[in-house]
Amino acid sequence: MSSENGGPGAEPAGEQAEQLAFIRETVRKAKVPRAKPRTWRGAELAKELPVARVLVDKGPVHLDRLWDYAVPAELDADARPGTRVRVRFGAGTRNVRGGRREGGGLLDGFIVERVAESDYQGPLAAIAQVLSPEPVLSPPLLGLCRAVADRYAGSLADVLQLAVPPRHARIEGEPSPAPLSAPPVPEPGSWARYPTGPAYLDAVARGDSPRAVWSALPGPHWPAELARAAAAALASGRGALIVVPDGRAAARVDAALGALLGPGRHVLLTADTGPEERYRRWLAVSRGSVRAVVGTRAAMFAPVRDLGLAAIWDDGDSSHSEPHAPQPHAREVLLLRAAHEKAAFLLGGFGCTVEAAQLVDTGWALPLAAGRERLRAAAPRVRTVGEADEARDAAARAARLPTVAWEVAREGLRHGPVLVQVPRRGYVPRLACERCREPARCAHCAGPLEARGEAGLLHCGWCGQEARDWHCGECGGFRLRAQIVGARRTAEELGRAFPAVPVRTSGRDHVLDTVPDRPALIVSTPGAEPVAEGGYAAALLLDGWALLGRPDLRAGEEALRRWLAAAALVRGQEAGGTVVVVAEPTLRPVQALVRWDPAGHAMRELADRAELGFPPVSRMAAVSGPPDAVAELLATTELPEGAEVLGPVPLPAPLPGRPRRAGDPPPGERWERALVRVRPGRGAALAAALKAAQAVRLARRDGEPVRLRMDPPDIG
């Protein structure tokens, strides 16, 4: 007799109940295999608007279109425009059962619209699953992404991957806070230092859409000024979006917004917040709970409701350029948003790019700057040390610092910290013969030699081999000098020159945010300069020729931008702040720094480029890839009238041991690049022609792929 019948071997009823409860709990906790999305074979369709046009998350440009899918009646309520769905893609016309196309791989996508009938006459596949009823793709965001894809010759799916963050189901289940009422109109504050600053804020607060290129005064006030501009937009009942180049700048603007507006009125969107928290804040913006956003590059697509102000700080920083396809620039995206959504626009910075100067030159935006007297009082005094001065200076020949720089540093250390900007990180990144100044090269691969560590051992920067018994191939010399001295070596030499003063470094490996207001030497690479409490007493900008001598069209503009960013951290001339730049004084960027005239430098650069037909006066596209593929694409593209093809020329191979950058050829492959230039107003036609030719090649699978980039930031 079994235990179930109450025989001799039967267990007590209490123990049996406990075992059954334990089994049920174990089964409940077990991971149940997830069922595959249904094919909805023979299922009833939605009675109204039974067809959904879906943007499939598949990047190639030849698939850049909307695809029609049937909407089952069971999914009718959730399958709204803007929601995420899962669909089957790639099924052939032979796989038709029950009036529905089946097969193909499962892909994610977005419903763009619902329609009554499909233009396609054959059987449609059904939407497999509605991933979430949350409408994350609003019509304004879709329109912006479409405009960005067209401008940069890319696919809409690629742009949406940049614009819409990955889904987190648990976060979508959380409610967002209720929106707050509009704050009062802010006082001008430090905007009163600019003649037209208060008028700009008043126009934004009234609901107008003024557009300005703002030359910010040096000093620590710019985060608070951006916060007041955003508060003016909120006071008008509209939203505000501020994009800055890095997390440190975003944290400063975030703190200024919190101090001015209080909690709950804005969100910070940066990578440091983590994917879940970032999605929670993004949803709050998408739902209209929060109307103000400050963030880094990815925030340019933040779905701010009724955008009233689009602002960008330091648009010349390379961090604003997205490395993923189609590689849009935050400045151009915000320009599109301001134009499409009729919002105010504010482009600010200590420097001025040629693109910003063009906005003023064409009348699209107006300049917003302080008067010369106030600028002279706020800016530090700038002194120059050229090659002729260094040649006459025995200290400059024997040591790291020219006498002028050493004296300025010594005097500055009596009153506070001193900033030392070095163009390179490391110990001694580049070496040259002491006698003839010929760069030291590796005997194995002709790569540049570097001195690593205090032992001074020579290694090749390309192949890594150690160079023993080096001698100069030009003059036979055996002695080396530092051609470009790195930040760590500079810190060592300054430590020996000022033994009683602490020396700190800030660079890629370790970036300092702030330093206290006490004597110290802060050695930093460009872009990693920490903010000093009360400002630096002095700044030394070393090896200026290393920035000016780069083989790049933007070398002068970029050098001036980096110098201004460092000099703006120094106390004003009235407080004794001094900046020493080691560069040839007669060069245009150096003179612009001395006069603190970035707008004038940008206008002169713009005039030179207009004469030569260089961007941004012209629109340009870079076509790179294997030589045969580049030639074939250019031959099949119906270029606009007047288009000029420059090249192709070989692309330099990426240096061994260094990470690949966007656009670099794969290791071991030889690539070429051609530049296609058109006159102003023909950029959209050029992008459309290149995109169409690329789509044909991909559809036919003709040859190897080719990379397209509109308006490349670095063209050599």
C-alpha positions in Angstrom: 0.0 0.0 0.0 1.4 3.4 -0.9 1.8 6.3 1.5 -0.9 8.1 -0.3 -3.5 5.7 1.0 -2.6 6.1 4.6 -0.7 2.8 4.9 2.1 1.9 7.3 4.6 4.0 5.3 2.5 7.1 5.2 4.0 10.4 6.2 2.2 12.7 8.6 -0.1 15.2 6.9 1.9 18.2 8.2 5.2 17.0 6.7 3.5 16.2 3.3 1.9 19.7 3.2 5.3 21.3 3.9 7.0 19.3 1.1 4.3 20.2 -1.4 4.7 23.9 -0.4 8.4 23.6 -0.9 8.0 22.0 -4.3 5.5 24.8 -5.4 8.0 27.5 -4.2 10.9 25.8 -6.1 8.8 25.6 -9.3 7.8 29.2 -8.9 11.4 30.4 -8.5 12.6 28.3 -11.4 13.5 30.2 -14.6 10.8 29.4 -17.1 12.0 29.4 -20.7 10.7 32.5 -22.5 8.3 31.7 -25.2 9.2 32.9 -28.7 7.1 35.7 -30.1 4.0 34.5 -31.9 3.6 34.6 -35.6 -0.1 35.4 -35.1 -1.1 32.9 -37.9 -4.8 33.4 -38.6 -5.2 35.9 -35.8 -7.8 38.7 -36.1 -6.3 42.1 -37.0 -7.1 45.4 -35.5 -10.4 46.8 -36.7 -9.1 50.4 -37.1 -5.7 51.2 -38.7 -4.6 47.5 -39.0 -1.2 48.4 -40.6 1.8 49.8 -38.7 4.7 51.4 -40.4 7.8 50.3 -38.5 11.3 51.6 -38.5 13.4 48.5 -38.2 16.6 48.8 -36.1 18.9 47.8 -38.9 21.6 50.3 -39.9 22.5 49.9 -43.6 21.4 52.8 -45.7 19.8 50.6 -48.4 17.3 49.5 -45.7 16.6 53.1 -44.6 12.8 53.1 -45.1 9.6 52.2 -43.2 8.3 48.7 -43.4 4.6 47.7 -43.2 3.4 45.1 -40.6 0.0 43.8 -39.7 -1.3 44.7 -36.2 -3.1 41.8 -34.4 -6.2 42.8 -32.5 -4.7 41.7 -29.2 -1.8 44.2 -29.6 -4.1 47.0 -30.9 -4.1 49.0 -27.6 -0.4 48.9 -27.0 0.9 49.3 -30.6 0.8 53.0 -30.6 3.1 55.3 -32.7 6.4 55.8 -30.9 6.4 52.5 -29.1 9.1 49.8 -29.3 8.2 46.6 -31.0 9.8 43.3 -32.1 9.2 42.2 -35.7 10.4 39.4 -38.0 12.6 40.7 -40.8 14.0 39.0 -43.9 11.4 36.4 -44.6 10.9 35.5 -48.2 7.6 35.6 -50.1 7.4 31.8 -50.0 7.0 31.6 -46.2 3.3 32.5 -46.1 0.9 30.6 -43.9 -2.6 31.6 -42.9 -2.4 34.8 -44.8 0.7 36.0 -42.8 4.3 36.1 -43.9 6.5 34.1 -41.4 10.1 33.4 -40.9 13.1 35.8 -40.8 15.1 37.0 -37.8 13.6 38.9 -34.9 14.6 42.6 -34.8 13.6 45.5 -32.6 12.0 48.6 -34.1 9.7 51.6 -33.6 6.2 52.1 -34.8 6.2 55.4 -36.7 2.5 55.5 -37.7 -0.7 53.5 -38.1 -2.5 53.5 -41.4 -5.6 51.9 -42.8 -4.0 50.2 -45.8 -0.6 49.2 -47.0 1.0 50.2 -50.3 2.4 46.7 -50.5 0.0 44.3 -52.2 1.3 41.0 -50.8 0.8 39.4 -47.4 2.2 41.2 -44.4 4.1 39.8 -41.5 2.5 40.6 -38.1 4.1 42.5 -35.3 5.5 39.8 -33.2 5.5 41.7 -29.9 5.1 45.1 -28.3 8.1 45.4 -26.1 6.7 48.4 -24.2 3.7 50.6 -24.4 5.9 53.6 -23.5 6.0 56.0 -26.5 9.7 56.9 -26.6 9.8 58.2 -30.2 7.8 61.4 -30.3 7.1 63.1 -33.6 9.5 66.0 -32.9 12.3 63.5 -32.0 11.6 61.5 -35.1 11.7 64.6 -37.3 15.0 65.7 -35.8 16.5 62.2 -36.3 15.3 62.2 -39.9 16.9 65.6 -40.5 20.2 64.5 -39.0 20.3 61.3 -41.0 19.7 63.3 -44.2 22.3 65.9 -43.4 25.0 63.4 -42.6 24.2 60.8 -45.4 23.3 58.2 -42.8 20.4 55.9 -41.9 17.6 56.8 -39.6 18.2 53.6 -37.6 21.8 54.7 -36.8 20.6 58.1 -35.6 17.9 56.5 -33.4 20.5 54.4 -31.7 22.2 57.6 -30.6 18.9 59.4 -29.7 16.9 56.8 -27.8 18.7 55.0 -24.9 18.3 51.2 -24.3 15.2 50.1 -22.5 15.0 49.2 -18.8 11.6 47.6 -18.1 11.8 48.1 -14.3 12.5 51.8 -14.8 9.5 52.2 -17.2 7.2 50.8 -14.5 8.2 53.7 -12.1 6.1 56.9 -12.2 7.8 60.1 -13.0 7.3 63.1 -10.7 4.6 65.7 -11.4 5.9 68.7 -13.4 6.5 71.9 -11.5 5.1 75.3 -12.4 7.2 77.8 -14.3 9.8 79.6 -12.2 9.9 83.4 -12.0 12.0 85.4 -14.5 15.6 85.4 -13.3 17.6 88.5 -12.6 20.3 89.3 -15.1 23.1 88.7 -12.6 26.5 88.6 -14.2 24.8 88.9 -17.7 24.8 92.6 -16.8 28.5 92.7 -17.7 27.5 92.3 -21.4 25.7 95.3 -23.1 23.1 93.0 -24.8 23.1 90.3 -22.1 20.0 91.4 -20.2 18.1 92.0 -23.4 18.8 88.5 -24.6 17.5 87.0 -21.3 14.3 89.2 -21.6 13.7 88.0 -25.1 14.0 84.4 -24.1 11.7 84.9 -21.1 9.1 86.6 -23.3 8.9 83.5 -25.5 11.0 84.9 -28.4 13.7 83.0 -30.2 16.9 85.1 -30.2 20.1 83.6 -31.6 23.5 84.6 -30.3 27.2 83.7 -30.5 28.4 84.5 -27.0 32.1 85.4 -26.3 32.3 84.7 -22.6 34.4 86.8 -20.3 37.2 84.9 -18.6 36.5 83.7 -15.1 34.2 81.3 -13.3 30.8 82.9 -14.1 29.9 81.1 -17.3 28.1 78.1 -15.6 25.8 80.5 -13.7 25.2 82.5 -16.9 24.1 79.4 -18.7 21.8 78.5 -15.8 20.2 82.0 -16.0 19.6 81.6 -19.7 17.9 78.2 -19.0 15.8 79.7 -16.2 14.6 82.4 -18.6 13.4 79.7 -21.0 11.6 77.9 -18.2 10.0 81.1 -17.1 8.4 81.4 -20.5 6.8 78.0 -20.0 9.2 76.3 -22.4 12.1 73.9 -22.1 15.9 74.3 -22.1 18.7 72.1 -23.3 22.4 72.8 -22.5 25.2 70.6 -24.1 28.7 70.9 -22.7 31.9 68.9 -23.8 32.6 66.8 -20.7 31.4 65.6 -17.3 33.3 68.2 -15.3 31.7 71.1 -17.2 28.3 69.4 -16.9 28.7 69.1 -13.1 29.4 72.8 -12.8 26.4 73.8 -14.8 24.3 71.2 -12.9 25.4 72.8 -9.6 24.6 76.3 -10.9 21.1 75.2 -12.1 20.4 73.6 -8.7 21.4 76.7 -6.8 19.3 78.9 -9.0 16.2 76.8 -9.6 16.2 74.4 -6.7 15.6 70.6 -7.0 13.3 68.9 -9.4 13.4 71.4 -12.3 16.3 69.9 -14.3 18.2 66.7 -14.9 21.8 65.9 -15.6 22.4 63.4 -18.5 26.0 62.1 -18.5 27.6 58.6 -18.8 28.6 58.8 -15.1 25.0 58.5 -13.9 24.8 54.8 -15.1 22.4 53.3 -17.7 19.4 52.8 -15.4 19.5 56.2 -13.7 20.2 57.8 -17.1 17.1 56.1 -18.5 15.0 57.2 -15.5 16.0 60.8 -16.1 15.5 60.5 -19.8 11.9 59.2 -19.3 11.2 62.1 -17.0 12.1 64.5 -19.8 10.2 62.5 -22.4 7.1 62.4 -20.2 7.3 66.2 -19.6 8.0 65.9 -15.9 11.3 67.9 -16.3 11.7 70.7 -18.8 15.5 71.5 -18.5 18.4 69.2 -19.4 22.2 69.7 -19.1 24.5 67.0 -20.4 27.3 65.9 -22.6 27.2 65.0 -26.3 24.4 62.4 -26.2 22.1 64.9 -24.6 21.7 66.8 -27.9 18.8 64.4 -28.7 17.1 64.8 -25.3 13.3 64.9 -25.9 12.7 68.2 -24.2 9.0 69.3 -24.5 8.4 72.6 -26.2 12.1 73.5 -26.5 12.7 77.2 -25.8 16.5 77.3 -25.6 19.2 75.2 -27.2 22.6 76.1 -25.9 26.1 74.7 -26.4 29.3 75.5 -24.7 32.8 75.4 -26.3 31.6 74.0 -29.7 35.2 73.6 -30.9 35.9 70.8 -28.4 36.4 67.5 -30.2 34.1 65.8 -27.6 31.1 67.3 -29.4 31.7 65.2 -32.4 30.0 61.8 -32.2 32.3 58.9 -33.2 29.5 56.5 -34.2 27.7 56.6 -37.5 26.7 58.9 -39.0 29.0 61.0 -36.7 26.9 64.1 -36.2 28.3 67.2 -34.4 26.3 68.5 -31.4 26.5 72.1 -32.7 24.8 71.1 -36.0 22.2 69.1 -34.2 21.3 71.9 -31.9 21.2 74.3 -34.9 18.6 72.0 -36.6 16.6 71.8 -33.4 16.6 75.6 -33.0 15.4 76.0 -36.6 12.8 73.2 -36.6 11.4 73.9 -33.1 11.7 77.7 -33.3 13.8 77.9 -30.2 16.3 80.4 -29.0 20.0 79.5 -29.7 23.1 80.3 -27.7 26.6 79.2 -28.7 29.1 80.2 -26.0 32.8 79.8 -25.2 36.0 81.6 -24.4 37.1 80.9 -28.0 35.3 81.3 -31.2 35.2 78.6 -34.0 35.1 79.4 -37.7 31.6 77.9 -37.8 30.4 80.3 -35.1 32.0 83.2 -37.0 30.0 82.1 -40.1 26.7 82.2 -38.1 27.5 85.9 -37.3 28.8 86.7 -40.7 25.6 85.4 -42.4 23.4 87.2 -40.0 21.8 84.0 -38.6 23.0 84.9 -35.1 24.1 88.1 -33.5 27.3 88.6 -31.4 27.0 88.8 -27.7 30.2 90.1 -26.1 31.5 92.5 -23.4 33.1 95.9 -24.1 36.9 96.2 -24.4 37.3 98.0 -21.1 35.5 95.3 -19.1 37.4 92.6 -21.1 40.8 94.1 -20.3 39.9 94.2 -16.6 38.7 90.6 -16.5 41.4 89.0 -18.7 44.9 88.3 -17.4 48.0 90.0 -18.8 49.6 87.9 -21.6 53.4 87.8 -22.2 55.1 86.0 -25.1 58.4 84.2 -25.4 59.5 83.5 -28.9 62.4 81.5 -30.4 64.6 84.6 -30.6 64.1 85.2 -26.9 64.9 81.6 -26.1 68.0 81.7 -28.2 69.3 84.7 -26.2 68.2 83.1 -22.9 70.9 80.9 -21.4 68.4 79.5 -18.9 66.0 78.5 -21.6 68.8 76.6 -23.4 69.9 74.8 -20.3 66.6 74.3 -18.5 62.9 73.6 -19.1 61.7 77.2 -18.5 62.7 80.5 -20.1 63.7 83.2 -17.6 60.5 85.2 -18.2 58.4 82.1 -17.4 60.5 81.2 -14.4 60.2 84.7 -12.9 56.4 84.8 -13.5 56.0 81.4 -11.9 58.1 82.5 -8.9 56.1 85.7 -8.4 52.8 83.9 -8.9 53.6 81.3 -6.3 53.7 84.0 -3.7 50.0 84.6 -4.2 48.5 81.3 -5.1 48.7 78.3 -7.5 50.3 78.4 -10.9 49.1 76.5 -13.9 51.5 74.9 -16.4 50.0 73.7 -19.6 52.0 71.1 -21.5 50.8 69.8 -25.0 51.7 66.2 -24.3 51.4 63.7 -21.5 54.1 61.2 -20.4 57.8 61.6 -19.8 59.6 62.7 -23.0 57.3 61.7 -25.9 59.6 62.9 -28.7 63.4 63.3 -28.9 65.7 64.9 -31.4 69.4 65.2 -32.1 70.9 67.9 -29.9 73.3 69.1 -32.6 71.1 69.2 -35.8 67.6 68.9 -34.3 66.8 65.9 -36.6 64.0 63.8 -35.0 65.4 60.6 -33.5 64.1 57.6 -35.4 64.0 53.8 -34.9 66.5 51.9 -37.0 64.0 49.0 -37.4 60.8 50.8 -38.5 61.7 54.5 -38.6 59.3 55.3 -35.8 59.8 58.1 -33.3 62.0 57.3 -30.3 60.8 57.9 -26.8 62.5 58.0 -23.4 60.5 55.9 -20.9 60.9 56.4 -17.1 63.7 58.0 -15.2 66.3 55.5 -16.5 66.1 57.2 -19.9 65.9 53.9 -21.9 65.0 54.6 -25.6 62.1 52.7 -27.1 60.3 53.1 -30.4 56.8 54.6 -30.2 55.6 52.4 -33.1 57.2 48.9 -32.8 58.3 49.2 -29.1 61.8 47.9 -29.7 64.6 49.2 -27.5 67.1 51.4 -29.3 70.7 50.8 -28.1 73.8 52.8 -29.1 71.7 55.4 -31.0 73.4 57.9 -33.2 72.1 60.6 -35.6 71.9 59.5 -39.2 72.4 63.1 -40.4 75.3 64.5 -38.4 76.5 61.4 -36.5 75.8 63.0 -33.1 75.1 60.9 -30.0 73.4 63.4 -27.7 69.6 63.9 -27.6 67.3 66.7 -26.6 63.6 66.8 -25.7 61.7 67.8 -28.8 58.3 67.7 -27.0 58.5 67.3 -23.3 55.6 65.5 -21.6 53.7 66.5 -18.5 55.4 64.1 -16.1 58.9 65.2 -17.2 57.9 68.8 -16.8 56.6 68.1 -13.3 59.9 66.6 -12.4 61.9 69.6 -13.7 59.6 72.1 -12.0 59.9 70.1 -8.8 63.7 70.6 -8.9 63.4 74.3 -9.8 60.9 74.9 -6.9 61.8 72.4 -4.3 59.6 73.9 -1.6 56.4 74.0 -3.6 54.1 70.9 -4.2 53.8 69.8 -7.8 50.6 68.1 -9.0 49.7 66.7 -12.4 46.4 66.5 -14.2 46.0 64.5 -17.4 44.3 61.5 -19.0 45.3 59.0 -16.4 44.2 61.2 -13.5 42.2 64.5 -14.0 41.8 66.9 -11.1 38.6 68.8 -10.7 39.6 71.6 -8.4 42.8 72.7 -6.5 42.9 74.8 -3.3 43.9 78.5 -3.2 47.4 78.0 -2.0 50.9 78.0 -3.6 51.3 74.9 -5.9 52.4 74.1 -9.4 49.7 72.3 -11.4 51.0 70.6 -14.5 48.2 69.8 -16.9 47.6 68.6 -20.5 45.1 70.7 -22.6 41.5 70.1 -21.5 42.4 68.6 -18.1 43.1 71.9 -16.3 41.5 71.9 -12.8 39.6 74.9 -11.5 41.5 76.8 -8.8 39.5 78.3 -5.9 39.9 82.0 -6.4 41.7 81.6 -9.8 45.3 80.9 -10.7 47.9 83.5 -9.9 49.7 82.8 -13.2 49.8 80.3 -16.1 52.6 79.1 -18.3 51.6 77.8 -21.7 54.7 75.8 -22.9 55.7 74.4 -26.3 53.1 76.4 -28.2 54.8 75.5 -31.5 53.7 71.8 -30.8 50.0 72.9 -31.1 50.6 75.4 -33.9 52.7 73.0 -36.0 50.1 70.2 -36.3 49.3 69.3 -40.0 45.7 70.4 -39.7 43.5 73.1 -41.1 42.3 73.9 -37.6 45.7 74.0 -35.9 45.7 77.7 -35.2 42.1 77.8 -34.1 42.6 74.8 -31.9 45.8 76.2 -30.3 44.0 79.5 -29.5 41.0 77.7 -28.0 43.2 75.6 -25.7 45.2 78.6 -24.6 42.1 80.7 -23.9 40.6 77.9 -21.9 43.6 77.8 -19.7 44.1 81.6 -19.5 40.4 82.0 -18.5 41.2 80.2 -15.2 43.8 82.9 -14.3 42.9 85.9 -12.2 42.2 89.1 -14.0 44.8 91.7 -14.8 43.5 93.9 -11.9 44.2 91.1 -9.5 47.8 90.5 -10.9 47.1 87.5 -13.1 49.7 86.8 -15.8 50.0 84.3 -18.6 53.2 83.4 -20.4 52.9 81.7 -23.8 56.0 80.1 -25.3 55.3 80.7 -29.0 56.3 83.0 -31.9 54.7 86.4 -31.0 54.1 87.3 -34.7 51.8 84.4 -35.4 48.1 85.2 -35.7 46.8 82.9 -32.9 49.4 84.3 -30.5 48.4 87.9 -31.3 44.7 87.0 -30.8 45.6 85.6 -27.4 47.5 88.7 -26.4 44.6 91.0 -27.4 42.0 88.4 -26.2 40.2 88.6 -29.6 39.0 85.1 -30.5 36.1 86.5 -32.6 38.5 88.6 -34.7 40.8 85.6 -35.3 37.8 83.5 -36.3 36.6 86.1 -38.8 40.0 86.4 -40.4 40.2 82.6 -40.6 36.8 82.6 -42.2 37.9 85.1 -44.8 40.9 83.0 -45.7 38.8 79.8 -46.0 36.3 81.6 -48.2 39.1 82.7 -50.6 40.4 79.1 -50.8 37.0 77.4 -50.8 37.6 75.5 -47.5 34.8 74.5 -45.0 32.7 75.8 -43.5 32.3 78.2 -46.5 31.9 75.1 -48.6 30.4 71.7 -47.8 32.7 68.7 -47.9 32.4 64.9 -47.7 35.1 62.4 -47.0 35.0 59.1 -48.8 37.4 56.5 -47.5 38.0 52.8 -48.1 40.0 50.4 -50.3 41.2 52.2 -53.4 39.0 50.2 -55.9 35.9 50.7 -53.7 36.5 54.5 -53.4 37.0 54.8 -57.2 33.9 52.8 -57.9 31.7 54.8 -55.6 32.8 58.1 -57.0 32.3 56.8 -60.5 28.7 55.8 -59.8 27.7 58.8 -57.8 25.6 61.5 -59.6 27.4 64.4 -58.0 25.8 67.8 -57.9 26.8 70.4 -60.5 30.0 72.1 -59.7 31.2 69.3 -57.3 35.0 69.0 -57.0 36.8 65.8 -56.2 40.1 66.2 -54.3 42.3 63.1 -54.3 42.2 60.2 -53.6 45.3 60.1 -51.4 46.6 57.3 -49.2 45.5 57.3 -45.6 48.2 56.9 -43.0 48.1 53.6 -41.2 47.2 53.8 -37.4 50.2 53.6 -35.1 50.8 50.1 -33.6 49.8 49.7 -30.0 47.4 52.7 -30.1 43.5 52.3 -30.1 41.9 52.8 -33.5 39.9 56.0 -34.0 36.8 56.4 -36.1 37.8 56.4 -39.8 41.1 54.6 -39.3 41.7 51.8 -41.8 41.7 48.2 -40.4 45.2 46.9 -39.4 47.1 45.6 -42.4 44.9 47.2 -45.0 45.7 50.1 -47.3 43.0 52.7 -47.6 42.6 55.9 -49.6 40.5 59.0 -49.0 38.9 61.4 -51.4 37.3 64.7 -50.5 34.3 65.9 -52.4 33.6 69.7 -52.2 30.5 71.6 -53.2 29.6 75.3 -53.0 27.3 76.6 -50.2 23.7 75.4 -50.5 24.6 72.2 -52.3 25.4 70.1 -49.2 22.1 68.4 -49.0 22.3 67.4 -52.6 25.8 66.0 -52.1 24.7 64.0 -49.0 21.7 62.6 -50.9 23.8 61.6 -53.9 26.5 59.8 -51.9 23.9 58.0 -49.8 22.0 56.8 -52.9 25.2 55.5 -54.5 26.2 53.8 -51.2 22.7 52.2 -51.0 23.0 50.8 -54.5 26.4 49.2 -53.8 25.2 47.7 -50.5 22.0 46.3 -52.1 24.0 44.7 -55.0 26.8 43.7 -52.7 29.3 45.3 -55.0 32.8 45.3 -53.6 34.0 46.3 -50.2 32.2 48.9 -48.0 33.1 52.5 -48.1 32.9 55.0 -45.3 31.2 58.3 -45.8 31.5 61.3 -43.5 29.9 64.7 -44.1 31.8 67.7 -42.9 34.8 65.9 -41.4 36.4 67.9 -38.6 39.9 66.9 -39.6 40.9 67.1 -43.2 44.6 67.7 -42.8 
